[in-house]
Amino acid sequence: MQETGGRRTAATAATGARASRAAGQAAADPGPEVTGPGEATARMARTRKAAKPAAAEGPAGGTVAAGRRATAGQGAERPAPAGDGPGATPAARPPETADFFICDILDALPKDDMASMEHPVFSLATRPDLRVLDYSHNGVRITVTPSVRGLATLFDKDILIYCISQLMAALNAGRAISRTLHLTAHDLMTATHRETSGDGYQRLREAFERLAGTRITTNIEQGGREITTGFGLIESWQIVRRSRGGRMVQVMVTLSEWLFQAVLSKSVLTLSRDYFRLRKPLERRIYELARKHCGHQPEWRVSIATLAKKSGSASPLRVFRKMIRDMIGANALPGYLLAEEPGDILCVTRREAVLAPGLAPALREATLERVRALMPGWDVHALVAEWQSFWNRTGQPRLRSADAAFLGWIERRAAG
């Protein structure tokens, strides 16, 4: 009996020794590679639950589901009158309950800030552009200084559009946001129609580097004083995790304060989803200008010389004019038609008719609040514009109750 007990004691001791050695090896194993400060990653894990609440209260008492994938609304954002671009300060800042905002919204509508749509901040070049861009128009002066990687390009802007789109969709859904975003590289590349090959991931990393290195200096008028300020397009970025093949999988990016202020003040416009299918930088830039200047008016006329200046093109005027004529012939700009007029003028018109003020059926504010409760996270003003366009295309039928007709259309839309 004593001998048996001794053998058991020895076996137990041996098992404990093996367990201690295994624990020591596990503690020494660093695990998967993590790029970036460990503290930031730990904070992200601790705040992930807080960043994605189970439900949030909608504007009319409705409940906003906050699952892994939420679906954003359709249409254009109505900008608040609080400001336009850098220096705009919103009246109220939504609470930020987490250090990070998780980009997890499926099919968020592309949205762009109005300041960079109006002024040439991004290079149209497809090769490294090391020029210092100086732009002055109607009292606005902008200087864009590149890093050693070159100026941020219009294709690099896809990253900012994706971030703005995610933040605006979250605001519409009543979620708290932060200017530090945690995004999945593959989701970003898919949403912006980028190539997802190994070269595509490398180009995405280079885009982050150019965005972080490009600096902007501009003058802003506040309270009768002119203030010259400088800022970057993004404040910082870091790869959070890499796959075994070395590709970036998840990225944390911190937007600059001026861009985040544009989101908070809703100084943004909705872009067509076909924007990302435009493969020529000048086509994208002309679309931005058309969207900015021809939003709610039927047409916009501009001289070719002024258009070349506002586009940021470095081509001679005769070459720029030839490229515009090629665009007119291709007729590929989503939502807009281009036509050349005498006097070296370009006329931009919307493909769909624009209803004159007062012609579209008016809706009560209570109806809009009810729609917000029925379709949380959707852009209500965009839904109104879409319904009014539908009413116009169907012959402008006489409505006994515009509010009832709109709610019926919303219910059919929500049903499928």
C-alpha positions in Angstrom: 0.0 0.0 0.0 2.8 2.3 0.9 4.7 1.4 -2.4 1.5 2.2 -4.4 1.2 5.5 -2.7 4.8 6.3 -3.5 4.3 5.5 -7.2 1.3 7.8 -7.3 3.2 10.6 -5.6 6.0 10.3 -8.1 3.6 10.2 -11.1 1.9 13.3 -9.8 5.1 15.1 -9.4 6.2 14.2 -12.9 2.9 15.4 -14.4 3.2 18.7 -12.5 6.7 19.2 -13.9 5.6 18.5 -17.4 2.7 21.0 -16.9 5.1 23.6 -15.6 7.4 23.2 -18.6 4.4 23.5 -21.0 3.2 26.6 -19.3 6.7 28.1 -19.5 6.8 27.4 -23.2 3.4 28.9 -23.8 4.4 32.0 -21.9 7.5 32.4 -24.0 5.6 32.0 -27.3 4.8 35.5 -28.5 1.9 34.3 -30.6 0.8 35.9 -33.9 2.6 39.0 -35.1 1.0 42.3 -34.0 2.1 45.5 -35.5 1.6 48.7 -33.5 1.5 49.5 -29.7 0.3 46.6 -27.6 -1.6 49.0 -25.3 -3.7 50.3 -28.2 -4.6 46.8 -29.2 -5.6 45.9 -25.7 -7.7 49.1 -25.3 -9.4 48.2 -28.6 -10.3 44.8 -27.2 -11.7 46.3 -24.0 -13.7 48.9 -25.8 -15.0 46.8 -28.7 -18.1 45.9 -26.7 -18.8 49.5 -25.8 -18.3 50.6 -29.4 -21.1 48.2 -30.5 -24.1 48.4 -28.2 -26.9 45.9 -28.5 -29.4 48.6 -29.3 -29.6 52.4 -29.5 -32.6 54.6 -29.2 -33.8 56.1 -32.4 -35.0 59.7 -32.8 -38.6 58.8 -32.4 -38.3 56.1 -29.7 -37.5 53.4 -32.2 -34.8 50.8 -31.6 -31.7 50.7 -33.8 -30.2 47.2 -34.1 -26.5 47.2 -33.8 -25.5 43.8 -35.1 -22.3 42.8 -36.9 -23.5 44.2 -40.2 -26.0 47.1 -40.4 -27.3 48.4 -43.7 -27.1 52.1 -44.4 -29.7 54.2 -46.2 -29.9 55.5 -49.7 -29.5 59.0 -51.2 -27.9 62.3 -50.4 -27.0 63.8 -47.1 -28.5 67.2 -46.4 -25.6 69.3 -45.1 -26.2 71.3 -42.0 -25.7 75.1 -42.3 -23.0 75.0 -39.5 -20.1 75.1 -41.8 -18.3 74.1 -45.0 -14.9 72.3 -44.7 -12.1 73.3 -42.4 -13.0 75.4 -39.4 -16.6 74.4 -39.3 -17.7 73.8 -35.7 -20.9 71.9 -35.0 -23.4 73.1 -32.4 -23.3 69.8 -30.5 -20.8 67.0 -30.5 -22.2 63.4 -30.1 -20.9 61.5 -27.2 -17.9 59.2 -27.8 -18.3 56.1 -25.7 -15.3 54.2 -27.1 -11.7 54.9 -28.1 -12.4 53.4 -31.5 -15.2 53.3 -34.1 -15.6 49.9 -35.7 -16.3 50.1 -39.4 -18.9 47.4 -39.6 -21.7 48.9 -41.7 -22.5 47.1 -44.9 -23.3 49.0 -48.1 -22.8 52.5 -46.6 -23.5 55.1 -49.2 -20.4 56.9 -50.5 -20.1 60.4 -48.9 -17.5 63.0 -49.5 -16.7 66.3 -47.6 -17.6 69.4 -49.5 -14.4 71.3 -48.9 -12.2 68.8 -50.8 -14.9 68.6 -53.5 -14.8 72.3 -54.1 -11.0 72.8 -53.9 -8.2 70.9 -55.6 -6.6 69.1 -52.6 -5.6 65.8 -54.3 -3.2 65.2 -57.2 -4.6 63.9 -60.5 -1.3 62.2 -61.3 -0.9 58.4 -61.4 2.8 58.6 -60.6 4.6 60.1 -57.6 3.8 63.9 -57.6 6.4 65.9 -55.7 5.1 69.3 -56.6 3.9 71.9 -54.1 0.4 72.9 -55.1 -0.7 76.5 -54.7 -4.4 77.3 -55.3 -6.2 80.6 -54.8 -9.8 81.4 -55.8 -12.4 83.8 -54.4 -10.3 84.7 -51.4 -9.5 81.1 -50.5 -5.8 80.2 -50.5 -4.6 76.6 -50.2 -1.1 75.2 -50.3 -0.6 71.4 -50.5 2.8 70.1 -49.6 3.8 66.5 -50.4 6.0 64.1 -48.4 8.9 62.2 -49.9 6.2 59.7 -51.1 4.5 62.4 -53.1 1.1 64.1 -52.9 -2.0 62.2 -52.0 -3.9 61.2 -55.1 -7.5 61.2 -56.0 -7.5 57.4 -55.8 -6.0 57.7 -52.3 -9.1 59.7 -51.4 -11.1 56.4 -51.6 -9.9 55.7 -48.0 -11.3 59.0 -46.7 -14.6 58.5 -48.6 -14.9 55.1 -47.0 -14.3 56.4 -43.5 -16.7 59.4 -44.0 -19.4 57.0 -45.3 -19.1 54.7 -42.3 -19.2 57.6 -39.8 -22.2 59.2 -41.5 -24.1 55.9 -41.6 -23.4 55.5 -37.9 -24.6 59.0 -37.1 -27.8 58.3 -39.0 -28.3 55.2 -36.9 -27.8 57.0 -33.6 -24.4 55.4 -32.8 -21.5 57.2 -31.1 -18.5 57.8 -33.3 -14.8 58.6 -33.0 -12.2 60.0 -35.3 -10.1 56.9 -34.8 -11.5 54.1 -36.9 -10.8 50.4 -36.9 -11.4 49.0 -40.4 -10.9 45.8 -42.3 -8.6 46.3 -45.3 -10.6 43.8 -47.5 -13.9 45.5 -46.8 -12.4 48.9 -47.7 -11.0 47.5 -51.0 -14.2 45.8 -51.9 -16.4 48.8 -51.2 -14.2 51.1 -53.3 -13.8 48.5 -56.2 -10.0 48.2 -55.6 -8.0 45.2 -56.6 -7.6 42.7 -53.7 -4.4 41.0 -54.9 -1.1 41.3 -53.2 -0.2 44.3 -55.3 -3.5 45.9 -54.3 -2.7 45.6 -50.6 0.7 47.2 -51.2 -0.8 50.1 -53.1 -3.3 50.5 -50.2 -0.4 50.8 -47.8 1.3 53.4 -50.0 -2.0 55.3 -50.1 -2.0 55.5 -46.3 1.6 56.8 -46.3 0.8 59.5 -48.8 -2.4 60.6 -46.9 -0.4 60.8 -43.7 2.5 62.7 -45.3 0.5 65.3 -47.3 0.1 68.6 -45.5 -2.4 71.4 -46.2 -2.1 75.1 -45.3 -5.1 77.3 -45.8 -6.7 80.5 -44.6 -9.9 80.5 -42.7 -12.0 83.5 -41.7 -13.5 83.4 -38.2 -15.1 86.3 -36.4 -13.7 88.9 -38.8 -10.2 87.5 -38.5 -8.2 85.5 -41.0 -6.5 82.5 -39.5 -3.8 80.5 -41.4 -3.8 76.9 -40.3 -2.0 73.7 -41.3 -3.2 70.1 -41.0 -2.8 66.7 -42.6 -5.4 64.6 -44.4 -5.1 61.9 -41.7 -3.4 62.2 -38.4 -2.0 58.7 -38.1 -2.5 55.1 -39.1 -1.1 51.7 -38.1 -1.5 48.1 -39.1 -3.2 46.2 -36.3 -2.8 42.7 -37.5 -1.2 40.9 -40.5 -2.1 37.7 -42.0 0.5 34.9 -42.4 1.2 36.0 -46.0 2.2 39.5 -44.8 -0.8 41.4 -46.0 -2.5 44.0 -43.9 -5.8 42.7 -42.5 -7.0 45.4 -40.1 -5.9 49.0 -39.9 -6.5 51.7 -37.4 -6.6 55.2 -38.9 -7.1 58.5 -37.0 -8.7 61.2 -39.2 -7.6 64.8 -38.9 -9.7 67.1 -36.7 -10.9 69.2 -39.6 -12.2 66.2 -41.5 -14.0 64.9 -38.4 -15.6 68.3 -37.9 -16.9 68.1 -41.4 -18.6 64.8 -40.5 -20.0 66.2 -37.3 -21.4 69.3 -39.0 -22.7 67.0 -41.9 -20.8 69.1 -44.5 -20.9 66.2 -46.8 -22.5 65.1 -50.0 -23.5 61.7 -51.3 -21.7 60.3 -54.3 -22.9 57.8 -56.9 -21.8 54.3 -56.3 -20.5 54.3 -59.8 -18.0 57.0 -58.7 -15.5 54.2 -57.8 -15.9 52.7 -61.3 -14.4 55.8 -62.9 -10.8 54.9 -63.7 -9.5 58.2 -64.9 -8.6 60.8 -62.2 -9.9 63.7 -64.2 -13.3 62.0 -64.6 -13.6 61.6 -60.9 -12.6 65.2 -60.3 -15.1 66.6 -62.8 -17.8 64.4 -61.2 -16.9 65.9 -57.8 -17.3 69.4 -59.1 -20.5 68.6 -60.9 -21.9 67.1 -57.8 -20.9 70.1 -55.7 -22.2 72.8 -58.0 -25.1 71.1 -59.7 -26.6 69.4 -56.7 -30.2 70.9 -56.5 -30.1 73.0 -59.6 -30.7 71.8 -63.2 -27.4 73.0 -64.7 -24.0 74.6 -64.0 -22.0 76.6 -66.5 -18.3 77.2 -66.1 -15.5 78.4 -68.3 -12.9 75.8 -69.4 -10.1 77.9 -67.8 -11.9 78.1 -64.5 -12.7 74.4 -64.6 -9.0 73.6 -65.3 -8.0 75.7 -62.2 -10.6 74.2 -59.9 -9.8 70.6 -61.1 -6.1 71.0 -60.2 -5.0 69.8 -63.6 -1.4 70.4 -64.5 -2.0 69.9 -68.2 -1.8 72.9 -70.6 -5.2 74.4 -71.4 -5.4 73.1 -74.9 -4.7 69.5 -73.6 -7.2 69.9 -70.8 -9.8 71.1 -73.3 -9.1 68.0 -75.4 -9.6 65.7 -72.4 -12.9 67.4 -71.6 -14.1 66.9 -75.2 -13.2 63.2 -74.9 -15.3 63.0 -71.7 -18.2 64.6 -73.5 -17.9 62.0 -76.2 -17.6 59.1 -73.8 -20.7 60.3 -71.8 -19.7 58.1 -68.8 -20.2 60.6 -66.0 -22.8 59.1 -63.6 -25.8 61.4 -63.1 -24.6 64.2 -65.3 -24.3 65.3 -68.9 -21.5 67.5 -70.3 -21.9 69.8 -73.3 -19.6 72.4 -74.8 -21.0 75.8 -75.5 -19.8 78.8 -77.5 -17.3 81.0 -75.6 -15.2 78.1 -74.3 -17.9 77.2 -71.8 -18.8 73.8 -70.3 -22.5 73.2 -69.4 -23.2 70.5 -66.8 -26.8 69.2 -66.5 -28.4 66.5 -64.5 -29.6 63.4 -66.2 -32.8 63.4 -64.2 -35.1 66.4 -64.1 -34.9 68.6 -61.1 -38.2 69.6 -59.5 -38.7 73.3 -59.2 -39.0 74.6 -55.6 -42.6 74.3 -54.4 -43.6 71.8 -57.1 -42.8 68.6 -55.1 -45.3 67.4 -52.6 -44.6 68.8 -49.1 -44.4 66.5 -46.1 -45.0 67.2 -42.4 -42.1 66.9 -39.9 -44.1 64.4 -38.0 -44.1 62.2 -41.1 -40.4 62.4 -41.3 -40.0 61.5 -37.6 -42.2 58.4 -38.2 -40.0 57.3 -41.1 -36.9 57.7 -38.9 -38.5 55.3 -36.5 -39.5 52.9 -39.2 -36.2 52.9 -41.0 -33.4 53.7 -38.5 -30.1 54.5 -40.0 -31.5 55.6 -43.3 -31.1 59.1 -44.7 -34.7 60.4 -44.4 -34.1 63.4 -46.7 -32.6 61.1 -49.3 -35.7 58.9 -49.1 -37.9 62.0 -49.6 -35.9 63.0 -52.7 -36.1 59.5 -54.1 -39.9 59.4 -53.5 -40.3 62.8 -55.1 -38.3 61.6 -58.1 -40.6 58.5 -58.4 -43.7 60.8 -58.2 -42.3 63.0 -61.0 -41.4 60.0 -63.2 -44.9 58.5 -62.8 -46.6 61.7 -64.2 -47.0 63.7 -61.0 -50.4 62.1 -60.1 -52.7 64.1 -57.8 -52.3 63.0 -54.2 -55.1 63.1 -51.7 -52.5 63.0 -48.9 -48.8 63.3 -49.7 -47.9 62.1 -46.2 -50.0 58.9 -46.6 -48.6 58.3 -50.1 -45.1 58.7 -48.9 -45.6 56.4 -45.9 -47.1 53.7 -48.2 -44.1 54.0 -50.5 -41.8 53.6 -47.5 -43.6 50.5 -46.3 -43.3 48.9 -49.7 -39.7 49.9 -49.8 -39.0 48.4 -46.4 -40.8 45.2 -47.3 -38.5 44.5 -50.2 
